[in-house]
Amino acid sequence: MKAIINVRIYDYQNYIENGYVLFDDKIVEAGPMSKFKNDGYQVIDGKGQLLLPNFVCNHAHIYSIFARGLALPFDPHNFLEILEQMWWKIDAKIDNEITYYSGICAGKEFIENGVTTIIDHHASGTDIIKSLTMLKKSLVDVLGLRAILCFETSDRYLTCKCIKENMSFMNKYRTDHVAGLFGMHASMTLSNKTLASIAKQLGDNPIHIHVAESVMDEEDSLKKYGVTIMERMEKYGLINPNSLIVHGVDISDKELDIVSKHGAYMVVNTTSNMNNAVGLPNVKNYLKHNVKVLVGNDGLSSNMANEYNNVYYTAHLKTESPTGLGLGEVLDMINNSYDYVSRILNIKLGRIQKGYEADFMLLPYQPFTKMDNSNAFGHLFFGVYPALKPNDVYASGKCLLKNRQIVSKKAKALFNKSLEESERLWTRVKEE
C-alpha cells in the first residue's frame, strides 16, 4: 500500500488544500492530512503539488505519430484532397509492426501529458487483421494505459476484413483496461452495401465514426442517398447507445436530435478542425439539443489540457460571444469523459475517492490567489492547462512517469526502434 501526502487534491468536484491519498491499484481512502495515520505504508511526499485525475483522450489516431517530419507533395484545396494527398497515402502502408511502434511512441507522449486512457480510431491498410491486438500490446501490455480501440471500416480497404477485425476484438477484449468499439471512417467512404454488412453483425455494440468533419461529407450523403449522414446511419440501425459521433462541424439540428435520441455522444476536435480549415463545431448548439460532448485530439498534440483550452476559446469565436461557452460546460465535458470510460470499461474513474481507480498525476502549481472548492477549476484552466507538464503519473496505482521520465525499462528500449520503423513507413509511402 502506498500513500501520497502533502498534496493539493482536486478531482473536478472536490478540493482539499492539504491532503493525502492511500492506494494500491484503486484508491483506498483520501482526505485532509489531519486524518492521515501512517500504518507502515510506503509514503511519498507530494511537497504541495497538485494531485489530479488523469485525462482521457476521446478520439485519437495513434497511427499518425510517424507522419511527423514526412515531406510529401501537398497542395490541397479542400478536405478530401488533404485525405488523398496525405493521410490515405500514409495509412495504406501501415503494417502491424508499424502499428505496434506507433502505439509505443504515442503512448509515451500521452503519459508525459497526464493522459492514461485513450479512445483510438485506427487505420492500417497493409495489415488489418490483428492490428488492434498489436495496438493493445503496446498501449496496455507494455505501457500500462487503458485503451478503447476500433478499426476504421472504409471502402478503401477490404471491408470484410475491417468488420472481422472490429467484431473479433470487441468480442475478445472486455476488461478494466481494454475494450472495443465498432470503427467506421466516414459516410463518404462507406457504401450502402458496407453499411448493410455492418448492421448484420453489429448487435448492440457502439460505433465510432467521423461525421460531417467537412461539409463535403454531408453533401456527398445528400447527393448520393438523399438523406443526411445521421439519417443514413439511423436507417441502417447503426446508432447504438454510447456511440461516438466525431467532429460534427456541419451537422444539422435534426441530426443532433438523432444523436440525442439514441444516447450517442459528440466528440469535438477543434484544434484539428482549425488545422484542416473545415470550420468549428457549434458546441453550444450541441448542448441545446441535450447532446453530451467529449473532446479528442484527432491525432495531433497529446496534450488534452490544450484541447480543452481550445474548445473553450473557439466556442467564443464561433458564437461571437465571450460567454459563448462557460467553464462549467467545459467541466461537464471532462466529467463526461470519465463517465463514458467508466461505463465502457466497467470501472470507476475520475474521482480521488475510495473505490476509484488510482489513475492520477502530480504536478507543480503555486497559486498566486486564494484557491478553494469554488474556484479550483478556474485555477486549473487558466493557470495550469496552458503549460501542463506532470512530474509523476500513476495508472492502476503503478508509477508510469517519475520526475518526468518514463519508468518502464522495456518501453525505453523500444523507443529507439521508432526511427527505424518510421523510416520504413516513409520509404513505403514515397515509393508509391
N, C-alpha and C positions, 0 to 999 in steps of 0.2 A: 504493500500500500504506500502511496506517495501523497505528500501534502505540499502544495504551493502556498506560501504565506506572504503576508505584507503586500497585497496587490489591490488595486482598484478594480472591482469586478463590475462589468456591465454586460447584460445579455439581451439588450434591446427591449427589456421590460423592467428590470430592477437594477439599481446601482448601489454598490457598497463601497464606501470610501476607503476602508482598510479591512480587507477580508482574507479568507483562506478558502482553498478547495482541496478536499480529500478525495482521492480517486484511485481506481485501478483501471480497468477498461471502461468503466462507467463512473460517473460522479457518485460518491457515497454520501457526501454532505458538503455544504458550502454555507458560509456565514461570516459575521464580523470576527475580527481577531480576538475580541473579548471572550468568545465562546470556544476558541481553539484549545484542545488539550492534546499534547504530544504523547501518544501511546507507543512510541518506538517506530514511528513512520519514517520513511525517507523524506527529509524535509528540504525543500527548495525555496530559498529566499527570493521572492519576486522584486524586492527592493523598490516598491512603489510603482511598478509598471502597471499598465492596463492589461487585464485579462478579458478577452472577448471570445465569443463563439467563432469558429472558423466560417469562412464564406462557402457558398455553393455557387458554382458556375452552371447556369441552367440551359445553356446552349453553346457548345464548343465544336470546333473542327480541329481535332488534335493533329490529324494528318498534315495540316497546313504548316506545321512548325518548320519543315525543311524547305519552305518557299523563301525563307529569309535570304536575301542576297542573290537569288536566282534572277538572272537577266534574260528575258525573253522579248521577242518583238512584240510591242504592246502599244496599240493606238486605238483603244476602244472609244466608241461614240455612244454606247448605251450599255445597259446592264447585261444583256445577252452576250454582247461582244466581250465583256470582261470575263464571263464564264468561258467562252470559246477560246479566247486568246491566252488565258492563264490557267484557271482552276481546273477545267476539264482536261487540259493537257497534262497537268500535274497528277491529278488523282487517277488517271487512266494507267499510269506507270508505277503505281504503288503496289508492292507485294507484301507478304506477311512479315518479312524481316524488317522492311522499312516501317511498317505499321508498329511493330514492337518497339523499335528505337525512337520513333516519334512519340510514343507514349512515355518512354523514359525521360526524354528531354522536355516535353511539355509538362509532364508531371512534376519535374524538378522546379520549373518556374512557377507552377501553381502553388506548390508548398512554400516557396520563398515569398509568396504574396498572401499566405494565410488561407488558401483555397484547398480544402481536402475532400470535397465532394464535387464530382464533375458529371454532367449530363452531356454525352458526346454524340455527334451525328457524323458517322464515319463513312468514308468512301475510299475504295481501292480497287480499281478495275482489273489489275493483273491477278490479284488473289482476293476473291470474295469469301469463299468458304474458309472458316476458321479465323477470319480476320478479327472478329470481335473477341475471340478467345485470346489471340495474341495481344490485343489491347488490354484485356483484363489481366493478363500475366504481368505486363509492365506496370500498369497503374495500381492494381490491387495487390498482386502477389509480391512484387519487388518493392514498390514504394509505400504500400500501406494506405492507399487512398480508398475512397468509396467511389464507385462508378456505376452510372446507369447508361447503358450503351445501346446503339442501334446501327444498322447499315442503311444508307440512303438508297432505297429502291428507285431505279430510274430506267427508262427505256434505252439509255445509253449503254447499259450492261445487259447481260442475260438475266432477265427478271426472275426466272425460276430459281437461279442461284441466290439472288437477293432475298427473295421470300424465304427460301430454305434457311439462309443464314440468320435472318431475324427470328424465325419461329424456333429453330433449334436452340439458339442462345437464350431466348425468353423461357423456354421450357426447361432448360438445364440449370440456369442460374437464378436463384431467388434466395439470397442470403442478406445478412445485415450490411454487407459490403458491396454487393453487386447484383444488378438486375437488368432486365432488358425492356425496351420499348420497341414498337414496330416503326422502322425508319422509312421515310418517303422523301424524295428530293423536293419536287415542286410539281404543281399541276401541269405546267407546260412541258414537263418531260415524262408524264405518265399518261398513257393511252387508256381508253375505256376498258380495253381488254386486260390491261395490267391491274386497274382498279378492281375489276370483277374477280380476278385471280386472288388479289389480296383479301377481298371481302370473304371469299370462300374459306380462308384459313385463319383470319384474324381473331375470331372469337370476341372475347371482351377485353382484349389487350389494348392499351392506349397507343395511339400513333404519335409520331414526332415528325413534323412536316413543315417545310417553308411555304408560306402563303403570302402572296402579294408583296414580296420584297421589293418588287418593281411593278409599275403599272403594266408593264409588258406581260406579266403573269396573268393579271386579271383580263387584259384584252385578249390574250390567247384563249382563255376559257370561254369568254363570251362569244368570240368569233367561231371557235370550233364546236362548242357544245351548247351555246345559247343560254348558259347559266353562269352565275358567279362561282368562284372556286369553292367556297364553303357550301353552296347549294349542291355542287357536284359531289363533294365529299359526303354530304348528308344523304344524297340519293343512293350512294353505294353502302350506306350504313357504316361508315368508317370512323365517325367521331365518337369514340367511347369516352366515358369519364376519365379524367386525368391525362387526356391527350394534350400535347404541346403544339400550339399553333404559333409558328415563329415568324417574326418580323411584322407583318400586317401593316406595312406603310400605306398601302392603298386599299385596305379592307373597308367594306361599306357598313353602314349601320345595321342593315338587315343581316349581314354576315356575323356581326358581333352578337346579335341576338341568338344566332345559331350556336356560336361558341358558348355563350352563357347557358343556353338551354341544355346543352349536353355535358355541362360540367367540365369543359376544357379550359386551358389556360392560354393566355397570350404571352409570348416571350419576346421582349424587345431587345434590340441590339443597336443602340443609337450611334455608337462610335463607328461601327461597320457601315451603317446606313449613310453617315456623313462621308466616309471614305469612298463609297461607291456612288455617291451623288444621286441616290434614289429618293431622297426626301426623308422626312422624320415621321415616326408613328405618333398618332394623336392619343397619347396615353390617357389624357383627361377624358377623352371620349370613351375609351375602353371602360373606365371606371363608372361612367354614367350608365353604361349598359350592363353593369354588375358582373363584369369580367375580371377575374383575378389576373394580376400581372406579375410575371417573373422577369428576370434580367439575365442576359447572356453576354458572351464576348464575341461570338461568331468567328472564333479562331484568331482574333487579334491579341491585344495585350492580356496577359494572365492576371492583371490587377483588377479584381472585381470592385474594389473601392472606387477606382477611377470610373468604372462603368456606371456606378450609382450616381456619382457626381455628374456625369454626362447626361444621364436620364433626366435629372433634375433641371439642369441648365437648358438643355434643348427643349424641354417641355415648356419652359418660359418663353423661349424663342418661338416655338410652334404656336402657342396661344397668344403671343404678343402681350403677355401679362406677367409681371414679376411675382404674381401669386397663382400662376397657371398650374402649378403643382406644389403641394406643401410637403414639408419634411415628414409629416405624419403619413402621407401617402407613400413616400419612399420607404419609410419604416415598415409599412404594410407589405411592400414588395419583398423586403428582406425576410420578414416573418413568413410570408407565403412560401419562400424557398425552403425554409426549414420544415414547414407543414407538409409540403409536397414530397420532399425526400423521405420524411418520417413515414409517410403513408406507403410509398413505393417500397422502401426497404424494411418496413415494419420495425422501426426504431423510434427513439425519442431524441430529437436533435435540435440544437439551437438555444438551449437554456443552460445556465450554470446552476443546476438544481439536482437534487437527489434523483437517481434513476435515468438521467440523461447521459448520452454518450460523452465520453471525455475527449471531445474534439474542440480544442481551443488554442488560442495564440497569446503570447506575451509580447508587448511592445512598449517602448518608452513614450511617455507623454507627460509633460509638466504643464498643467493648466495655469493660465495667467489670470483667470477669473474663477469665481465660485463654480464648482461642478457638483451637481446633485441629481436626484432622480428626475427632476423637472426639465433639465437642460442637457443631460448627458449625451443624447443623440446629436444635438447641435454641436457640442464639442467634438464629437467623433467626425461628423460630416464635414465641418469647416476646418477643424484643426488637425485631424489625424488622416482622414481619407486622401487628401491631395498628395501625401508623400508616405503612404503606409508601407512600412517595412518591418515585419515582426522579427524579434530576436529569436524566439523559440516557438515552435509549432508542435502540437500534440494531436494525435488521432487515435481513437480507441485506447487512450492512455499511454501510447508509445510516443516517445520524442522523435519526430521526423526531422526537425530543424533545431540545431543548438548553436547559439551565438551566430546566427545567420548562415550556418553551414549545414548541408545535408548530412545526416547521421549515417545512413546506410552505406556500408563499405561496398556492397555488391553494386548498388546504384552508381557510386562514384567510379567504379571500374568500367561500367557500361557507358558512361558519358563520353569517354574517349572514342568510342566506336561511332559516335554520331557524325563526325566529319567524313568518315568512310562511307556511311550509309547515305548521307545527303549528297555526296559527290556521285554515288552510284545512281541515285534518283535523277540528279541534274543531267548526267550523261544520257540516260534513257530519254528524258524529255527533249533534250536538244537534238537527239538523233532522229526524232520523229519526222 
